[in-house]
Amino acid sequence: MRILRSANTPFFMLHLLGSQMRAEMAAGHELFVAAGQGDGADELGRLLGGRLIEIHVPRDIEPWADLKALWAIYRLMRRLRPDIAHSTTPKSGLLFAIAAFLAFVPIRLHTFTGQPWVEMRGLRRFITRACDRLIVMLNTQNYCDSPSQQRLLESEGIAAPGRVRVVGAGSLSGVDVVKFAQPSAEKRQAARASLGLSAGARAIAFVGRITEEKGVIELLDAFDLLKKDMSDLHLFLIGPFDSRAELPPEQLQRARQTRDVHAVGYTPTPEKILAGVDVLALPSYREGFGNVVIEAAVMGIPTIGTCINGLIDAVADGETGMLVPVRDAAALAVALKTLLTDDALRQRMGVAARERAERLFAADRISALVLVEYEQLAKRKKLPPGGRNQGGSA
């Protein structure tokens, strides 16, 4: 079958859906991806063999730019004639749902990965919620990446029961258990040396977009609190600075200039840094699931996260990590200090995290379940074996 997938950025597709895209191509499907410019575009293009199409989708409401993007997506779908159009990320999901419906794409899918309107108020919240309802209505099937998110969408009236499903136990695409394998003692020591960490140093990692809604400000505040008693503590911020949701200037300066805070930017190999740290911190305000949690988990690293939809599924509180209230830097600091100073507890949680992630969230397992979904939907739509484009070209 010919599959067209989309997201706002190449970074999102590459970092969160890389394993799933490889599995789809390995299964013989012809895969195209539409995404905007940004980090990871060159690598994503190589992975796809040149089948990356650049389409800029504004994150904010920009009527003229949105119409141009919608027209470009519609023309792309008419040209490619995909059997499946599968979108992720909110704005891309809305435009792809409309375009795929108008272009008569037989199988139209969207995966919700967290609802922006959770943190909104007033008219903006109303409009964004209405857009999510429209996505659900226009698509053949909708998915979300955690059971708690499914409950939220149903309880808020965004989707009727059965219109949104979770694949397996959750997560967007699972975790590559080979790429994120737990490092040997020698590899961990080498990783720590490359990061400039002394034998007694402790290190926290954050992986994701460097934005306010990811809890970066609270993380910096908690780091300042911890530094008073832990002088040899380091924080690694792994991910791109988001120009569309940039931190306030003073917070941006803190992230870039605070001593022992290392803003390393985007990297296609975050596991090389994670191999040398002790704890993952993800104090986000909203998440669909939090895939970085299970990536760290497979490496034997527990997570301190916030008690929100998505993370309550990714982190087994008290077993594979700890959950704290949203926007509470003091509670975050206490939880981080507990794990950073209690080696036995940290190691016990790391073992439990790895076992749970390998059992429930291995990428091979999730990818296989997604491929089954595709095949079942194709049978329901009575598509010919191999899709409508057998022997055709784009």
N, C-alpha and C positions, 0 to 999 in steps of 0.2 A: 504494500500500500504506500501511497505517497502521503507523507505527514508534514504538516506545517506547524511548527511550534513558535511561540513568541514570549517575549518578556521585554521590559523596558531597557535593560542593559545587558551587554555581553557578559559582564561579571556575574550577574545573577544566573544566567544560563550555564556558564562554565563551572562556577563554583558549586551550584546547588543541583544542577541537572546533568552534569557531565557523564556520570555513570549510566544514567537512564538513556541519554542520547546514544551512547556507545552500544547499549543493549538493543536499542531499536534498529540501529544500522546493522548490528551483528545478526539480527533476526531477518535481515533481507529487506527491510523497509527503506524507502527513499526519503531521507529526512532533509527538510529545509528549515531554517530558523530566521525569523525576522526580529531584529533588535536595533536599538539606537547605537550611537557611538559610545566609546568608553573603554576603560581598562579591560583587557582580555579579548578584544576584538580579533587581533591577529591570531591568537591561539585558537579561538573558537572557529575562525575561518579555516584554519589548517585541519582541525578535528572534523569539520563537515566537508572537507574536500572542495571548498569554494562555494558551498551552498548556504552562505550567510548573506542575507539581504538587509541592507541598512535602511531602516524606517524610523524616523524620529517621532516618538510619541510624547507630547508634553505631559509632565506629571500634574501640573495645575490646570485649571480650566482656562483654555485659550481658544475661543471659538474658531477663529480663522485657521490657526495651526492644527486644531483638532480635525476640522473638516478636510484639510490637506492630507493629514495622516490617514483619515478614514478612506479617502479616495485612493490613496496609494495602496492601502491594504486591500481594498476591494479589487483594484486592478491586478494586484499580485495574485489574489485568489482566482480571479477569472483566467489569468494566464497559466497558473500552475495546476489548477483544478485538483486540489488536494482531496483525498478521501477523508482525512481527519485534519481539523484545525484545533489545536490544543494550546490554550493561552494560560499564562500566569501573570501575576502582578495586576493591580486594580485597573489602572487606566488602559493599559494594553488589552486587558481582558474585555473591557467594555467595547472598545473600537473593533476588536477582532470578533466579538459576538455579533455586532451589528453587520459587519462586512461579510462574515461567513453565512449569516442568515440570508442576506440579500444576494449573495453569490451562489446560493443553493448548495453549500458544502454539506454532504450527507451526514457527517458525524462532527458535531460541534461540541467541544469540551472546554471546561475551564476549571482550574484548581485554585481555590482560595488559599492564600497564605497569610492571613491576618487582615483585619478590617480597620482601615484608617479612621473610619467614623467613630470608633471607640473613644478616641481622644479629641473628637470635634464637638462643637456646640453650634446651635442656631441653624441658619439656612444652609451653611456648608455641610453640616451633618445630614440634614434632610436630603440634599441633593445627592450626596455620596451614597447614602443608604438606598435611595431610589435607583441609582446606577447599579448597585449590587443586585437589587431585585430584577432589573432588566437583564443583567447577565444570566441570572438563573432562568428567566423565562425564555430567552432566545437560544439557549444551548440545549443540546440533546441530553447531556448528562453533566453534572457538576460534582466536583470533589473538593475536599478540604483536607488539610494535613494533620488534623488532630481531632479526637473525639470531643474535647471541650469546645473547639471551634464549631463543630457540627451542632452541638447543643445551643450555642450562642445564635447561630444563624436561624435555627428553627424557633427558638424562644423569642427572638426579635422580629419574627415574621418576614424575614428575608427569603426564606425557602420553606415550602411545605415539607413535612416528613417524607423521606425517600427521594427528594430532589437533589440532595447533597449527600455524598457518601465519603467514607474514609477507606483508603486502600490499606489493607492489613491493619497493623496496630497504629499507623500514623507515620508522619514525616513526609516530606515532599518527594524524596527519591532514595531515602535510606543513606547508608554510609558505606563507603568503599573500605572494606575491612583490610584490604591489602595496603592501600595507600596510607591509611591511618593506623597501621598495625602498631602495637605497643613496642617502643624501642628497647633494644637490649641495654644493659647497664653501660656498655661501652659507647653505644650511639647516644645515649642520654648525656653521658659525660662530655662527649664531643660537641653535642648541641649546646650544652651550657657554656662550654669554653668559647664557642663561636659567638655566643650572646654576651660574653664578657662577665659571666656570673661566677662569683667566687664559690668556694665549697659550702660556705654557710649561708649563702644568699637564698632568698625566697622570691619567686616570680609568679605574677598573675598575668593571664592573657585575656584579651578581649578580641573577638573576631566578628567583624561585621562593618556596616557603614558607620563612619564616625559622625553621628548625629545626636541631637538632644533626645529624640524619642527612643533611642537605644540605651538610654540611661548613662551616657558617657559623663555627664556633669556630676551625677551622684557617684560614679566610679572614681572620678578625680577627687571629689570631696572625701570619699572613704580612704583613698590612697593617702591623702594628706593626714588624716587621723591616724592611720596605721604607721606612718613614717615617724611619728613621735616616739614610738617604742621599738620600731623595727627599722633601724637605719639602713640595713642592707636589703631593702625590698625594692623590687623592680616591677614595672607595669608595661606590658607590650600591647600596643593598640594595632591590631592587624586588620587592615581594610582601608578602603578609599575614603577620603574626606568628601562628603557629599555637597557639591556646589549648589544643589537645589534646596537642600535643607541644612544649610551650614550652621555650625555652632555660633553663638554670639561671639563677637570679636575677642572679648576678654577670655572666654572659655577656649576659643581656638588657640589663643596664645598659650594658655595653660597646657593644652594637649601637646603643643609642639615644643615648649620650652621648659617645662617642669623637669627638674633634675630626676633622673632615673625613670622618667616616663619616656618610652621609646615608640614614637609614631612611625611604624615601619611601612605604612601604606599598603597598597594591594600587592599580593604575591600569589602566584598559582600554586605555591607549595607551603601553605601555612603549617603543615605537619612538621616541617623542619624547625620551626620556632616552638610549636607546641611540645616537641620532644624534650625541650629543656625547662619547661615551666611546671609549676606545682598545682595550680588551680585555674579553672576557667571562670570568668565573671561575665554574666549576661543580665544586667539589671534593666532590661527593656521595659518600656511602657506597654507595648503590644507585640505579640508574636503569633504567627500561625502555628508554629511548632518550635522552631529553634534548632535547625539541623546541626549547627556548630556544637551543640550539646552532645549529640551522639558521636560526632567526629572525635571530640575530646575523650568521650567515654571509652571508645574502642582503644584509645591510647593509654587508658588507665587513669584518666584525669577527671576528678569530680568537678561539678559545677555549682557555683552560687548564682542562683537566678532569682527572678521576682515571681510572686504568687499571682500569675495571670493565666488567662486562657492560653493554651499551647504549651507553655513551660511546665504547667502542672502535669502534662503528659510526657514531656521530654525528660523531666527530672523527677525521680521517685524521692520525694522529700524525706530526708533522714536516712535514706538508703544509698542513693547514688549521688547525692549532693544535698544542698539546703536551699530553701526558698524563703525570701524575705519580702516585706511589703514594698510596693512600688514607691519610688521617690524618697526612700528612707536611707540616706547615706550612713547614718549611725548604725542602723541594723545591718546594713551591708558590711560595714567595717567589722562589726562583732562576728558575723558569720565567717568572713574571710580570715580573721585572726584565729578563730577556732580551728579551721582546717589547716592554716599555715603553721600553726604551732603544735598541733597534735598529729604527729607522724603516723601513729597507729590508726587513728580515725580516718585520716586522709587516704592511707593505703587500703583500708578496708572498704571505704566508699569507692575507691578507684577500681578495685576488683569487682565489686557488685555492678558498677557502671559498665565495665567492659563485658561482663557476662550477659547483662540485660540487652545491651546494644547489639551484640553478636546474635543473640537469640531472636530478637524482634525486628531489628532495623537494618540488617545487612542489605546492601544495595542490590545484590543479585536477587534476593527474595522480593523486594519491593518492585524492581524492574520486571520480574516475571509476572507479578500480579497485574501490573499496568498493561503488559502485552496481552494478558488474558482478557482484560477489559476491552482492549481494542478489538480483539478477535470476536468477542461476544457481541459487541456493538455492530461490527461489520456483518455478522450473520443476521442480526435483527433487521438491519437495513438491506439485507440481501445483496450485498456488494459481491462482485465476482471474486474468486480467489486471486489474491495479489492486488486487488483494487481496480479502479476504473482506468488506470493509466498503464496497463500492461503493455510493454513494448513502446510506450510513448516517450516523449521527451519534454523537458520544461522549456 
